Amino acid sequence: MYIVAIAWLYVTVLMAAAEASASNGTLLGAIITFCLYGVLPLGILVYIMGTPARRRAIKMRESADLPAAGMAPADTGSGSAPDGHGKPAGDLVAPMRKEA
């Protein structure tokens, strides 16, 4: 993946050099060409392509932390009842009924 990134940066550097050395080109145009054609798309591509590696690193870090702590991950779900039965809590206040 990095060889493609290096090659693309090489191409955009040459594009920017051609822009700067052209008779009607400017240095500002060369900088904008390099940033918009090279750095910005390449940064997005490297970020997207690196997502699986970041996920693996996070999972490895989490799995390394759990045995060291000596406990399983705690259930922090908001739907569990405070008495520990695992059933969701019902209404705390009974609904008002009108007598007919």
Secondary structure as GFF3:
##gff-version 3
##sequence-region A 1 100
A	DSSP	alpha_helix	2	21	.	.	.	ID=ss1
A	DSSP	alpha_helix	27	34	.	.	.	ID=ss2
A	DSSP	pi_helix	35	39	.	.	.	ID=ss3
A	DSSP	alpha_helix	40	49	.	.	.	ID=ss4
A	DSSP	alpha_helix	51	69	.	.	.	ID=ss5
###
